[in-house]
Amino acid sequence: MILFPFFLQNPDGFDKSNCTFNKQEHSEVKPIRLSGRVKVVEYGEDLRVKVVEYDNFTNCGYWRFVDNLESFRVKFVEYGEDIRIRFID
């Protein structure tokens, strides 16, 4: 498994000090720590993620892609994203 550093655009709900995203689900807010073990899914995602080449980003966390025992689940999308990321080497 490989660790992937990422940068996050500063959207509404992003808490830079804790590296979390506060996802609004119905009437509740679900804080998601944006670092750790990540599973890519087609359905049942915690976050919708758009990968971009360039944007205004803040360094926040590392992702390790796994098949089980994930910290959170992401779905990669072209539009309607919760967050935008850029993978770096």
Secondary structure, DSSP 8 states (H G I E B T S, - for coil): --EEEEEEE--TTEETTTTEEEEEETTEEEEEESSEEEEE-SSS-SEEEEE-SS--EEEEEEEEE-SSS-SEEEEE-SSS-SEEEEE--
